[in-house]
Amino acid sequence: MSSKIKVFSASAGVQWLKQGWNVFKTQPLTFMFMYIFMIVVALIPLVMPPLQLVAAFTAPFLTIGFYLAVISKQQGKTISLADILKPFSIKGRRLNLFRLGLYQMGAIILLTLLADSLFSDTFALMQQAAENHNHEQLLAEVVNTLSIGNIGVFLLAHAVNLMAFAFALPLVFFKGENRIFKALGQSLKVFQVNMMPLTVFSLVIGILMLAAMPLSLVPLLVIMPVAYIGFFCAYQAIFSQDDVDTGTNGSDKQPAQTNEINTGRFDA
């Protein structure tokens, strides 16, 4: 059964960010350290390339752990950094998170192949450039190899990838949607029917990120956790909560068990 998608006006994008800020300020340091932990895990492959797959499959679990911490704060509970690891010990949805990680990895591979195809001349030029190559000349040569059309195609493909997986992750975990392509389709539909509020949301975050650049991006330690929380608030608002799948099987599916969804405790 498809989850009901609610439609909001453009102003909702700002409201979701305000909700994110209100949750963040209840325990800011913990959310900041959670975000730092997620970044550190994501950067591990740069230091230890063999762990690239581990980092890729860990990302969905850490993001869900962050979302579960948001729910705990909404319920007035205290959270800790260790809470971000909770999804690893929750039965019933781990397999689907792992499957979603596989799909994400596949999408990244396809995007990489697309980039290699569209920008092969650019990559070849950069690889051939000597260390003593004039930087201004190299930049001019790189620009000459780029095509606005190719850049547009790649940006469009990247945007579709981001939109497809954005809401698919919470749908797979909290709604129990085990059909990955269905979850990806629903995520794209959310952006279709709620393009205005999500665009406003993204623009505000983008402006804040640009404003943070002169400050060595340090404010991102606040901006990004608020963005994560605000995005999850958007998910909570957009998707109706009265038809949530509790993750149990057969006759055990009962609406009264929504507390299990809120705490992330699912039966296998």
C-alpha positions in Angstrom: 0.0 0.0 0.0 1.3 3.4 -1.0 1.9 6.0 1.6 -0.3 9.1 1.4 1.7 12.1 0.3 0.6 15.5 1.6 1.1 18.7 -0.4 2.4 21.9 1.2 2.8 25.5 0.1 6.3 27.1 -0.4 6.3 28.6 3.1 6.5 25.1 4.5 10.1 24.9 3.5 11.0 27.6 6.0 8.8 26.1 8.7 10.6 22.8 8.4 13.9 24.5 8.9 12.5 26.3 12.0 11.4 23.0 13.4 14.8 21.6 12.7 16.4 24.5 14.6 14.0 24.0 17.5 15.0 20.3 17.8 18.7 21.0 17.3 19.0 23.6 20.0 17.6 21.2 22.6 20.9 19.3 22.4 23.2 21.0 19.9 26.5 19.4 20.8 25.2 15.9 20.4 23.7 16.6 17.0 27.0 18.3 15.9 29.1 15.3 17.0 26.6 12.9 15.2 27.1 14.9 12.0 30.9 14.9 12.5 30.9 11.2 13.0 28.9 10.7 9.8 31.4 12.8 7.9 34.4 11.0 9.4 32.9 7.6 8.3 32.2 9.0 4.8 35.8 10.2 4.5 37.4 6.9 5.6 37.8 5.6 2.0 40.1 8.6 1.3 42.5 7.2 3.9 41.7 3.5 3.6 40.3 2.8 0.1 39.6 -0.9 0.8 36.9 0.3 3.3 35.0 2.1 0.6 32.2 -0.5 0.5 32.0 -0.5 4.3 31.5 3.3 4.4 28.9 3.2 1.6 26.8 0.5 3.3 27.2 2.2 6.7 25.8 5.6 5.6 22.1 4.6 5.5 22.3 3.1 9.0 23.9 6.3 10.4 21.4 8.5 8.7 18.5 6.5 10.2 20.3 6.6 13.6 20.3 10.4 13.3 16.6 10.4 12.4 15.8 8.2 15.4 17.6 10.7 17.6 15.4 13.4 16.2 12.3 11.4 17.2 13.7 10.8 20.7 14.2 14.6 21.1 10.7 15.2 19.8 9.5 12.9 22.6 11.5 14.9 25.2 14.1 12.2 25.7 17.9 12.7 26.1 20.1 11.4 23.4 23.8 10.5 23.1 26.3 10.0 20.3 25.9 6.2 20.6 22.3 6.5 19.6 23.4 7.0 16.0 24.4 3.3 16.0 21.0 2.0 17.1 19.8 0.9 13.6 22.6 -1.7 13.5 20.9 -3.5 16.4 17.3 -3.2 15.3 15.8 -6.3 13.7 13.4 -6.3 10.8 14.6 -3.5 8.6 18.4 -4.0 8.5 18.2 -6.1 5.3 16.2 -3.4 3.4 18.7 -0.7 4.5 21.5 -2.9 3.2 19.6 -3.5 0.0 19.1 0.3 -0.4 22.8 0.8 0.2 23.4 -1.6 -2.8 21.1 0.5 -5.0 22.9 3.7 -3.9 26.2 2.1 -4.7 24.9 1.1 -8.1 23.7 4.7 -8.8 27.1 6.1 -7.8 28.8 3.7 -10.2 26.4 4.7 -13.0 27.0 8.4 -12.3 30.8 7.8 -12.3 30.5 6.0 -15.7 28.4 8.9 -17.0 31.0 11.4 -15.8 33.8 9.5 -17.5 31.8 9.5 -20.7 30.8 13.1 -20.7 34.1 14.6 -19.4 36.7 12.1 -20.7 38.7 14.9 -22.5 38.7 17.0 -19.3 39.9 14.1 -17.1 42.6 13.2 -19.6 43.8 16.8 -19.7 44.0 17.0 -16.0 45.9 13.7 -15.7 48.4 14.8 -18.3 49.1 18.2 -16.7 52.5 18.5 -15.3 53.1 19.8 -11.8 54.8 22.9 -13.2 52.0 23.5 -15.7 50.7 27.1 -15.7 47.5 27.0 -13.6 45.8 29.8 -15.6 46.6 28.1 -18.9 45.4 24.7 -17.5 42.2 26.3 -16.3 41.6 27.8 -19.7 42.2 24.4 -21.4 39.9 22.6 -19.0 37.1 25.2 -19.7 37.5 24.7 -23.4 36.9 20.9 -23.0 33.7 21.4 -21.1 30.3 21.6 -22.7 27.3 23.3 -21.2 25.1 20.5 -22.5 27.2 17.8 -20.9 27.3 19.7 -17.6 23.5 20.0 -17.7 23.0 16.3 -18.4 25.3 15.3 -15.5 23.7 17.8 -13.1 20.2 16.5 -14.1 21.3 12.9 -13.5 22.8 13.8 -10.2 19.7 15.7 -9.1 17.4 12.8 -10.0 19.7 10.5 -8.0 19.5 12.7 -4.9 15.7 13.1 -5.2 15.2 9.4 -5.7 17.0 8.4 -2.5 16.2 11.4 -0.3 12.8 10.1 0.9 13.4 6.5 0.0 15.6 5.9 3.0 13.0 6.8 5.7 10.3 5.1 3.6 12.2 1.8 3.7 12.9 2.0 7.4 9.9 3.7 9.0 7.2 2.7 6.5 8.6 -0.8 6.0 8.6 -0.4 2.2 10.6 -3.4 1.0 10.1 -2.6 -2.7 13.1 -0.4 -3.3 12.0 0.8 -6.7 8.6 1.7 -5.3 10.3 3.7 -2.5 12.5 5.5 -5.1 9.4 6.3 -7.2 7.5 7.7 -4.2 10.5 9.8 -3.3 10.6 11.3 -6.8 6.8 11.9 -6.6 7.3 13.8 -3.3 9.6 16.2 -5.1 7.1 16.5 -8.0 4.1 17.5 -5.9 6.1 19.4 -3.2 8.6 21.1 -5.5 8.0 24.6 -4.1 8.5 24.0 -0.4 11.5 21.7 -1.0 13.0 24.2 -3.4 12.7 26.9 -0.8 14.2 24.6 1.8 17.2 23.8 -0.4 17.7 27.5 -1.4 17.8 28.6 2.3 20.3 25.9 3.1 22.4 26.8 0.0 22.4 30.5 1.0 23.5 29.6 4.5 26.3 27.4 3.2 27.5 30.2 0.9 27.4 32.6 3.9 29.5 30.1 5.9 32.4 30.0 3.3 34.2 33.2 4.6 34.2 31.6 8.0 36.1 28.5 6.9 32.8 26.5 6.7 32.8 26.1 10.5 29.1 27.2 10.7 28.3 24.0 8.7 28.6 22.1 12.0 25.3 23.9 12.8 23.8 24.3 9.4 24.0 20.7 8.3 22.6 19.1 11.4 19.7 21.6 11.3 19.2 20.7 7.6 19.2 17.0 8.4 16.6 17.5 11.2 14.6 19.9 9.1 14.5 17.4 6.2 13.2 14.7 8.5 10.6 17.1 9.8 9.6 17.5 6.1 9.3 13.7 5.8 7.1 13.5 8.9 4.8 16.3 7.6 4.6 15.0 4.0 3.8 11.4 4.7 0.7 10.5 6.6 1.5 8.6 9.9 -1.7 6.8 10.3 -0.9 4.0 7.9 2.6 3.2 9.1 3.8 -0.3 8.8 5.1 -1.5 12.1 7.4 -4.0 10.5 5.6 -7.0 12.1 4.2 -9.8 10.0 0.7 -10.9 9.2 -2.0 -10.1 11.8 0.5 -8.4 14.1 0.2 -5.2 12.0 -1.8 -2.8 14.1 -2.1 1.0 14.1 -1.9 1.0 17.9 1.7 0.0 17.7 2.9 3.4 16.3 5.1 3.8 19.4 7.3 1.0 18.0 7.7 3.1 14.9 8.6 6.2 16.9 11.3 4.4 18.8 12.5 2.5 15.8 11.9 -0.8 17.6 10.7 -3.4 15.1 10.2 -7.1 15.4 12.1 -9.4 13.0 
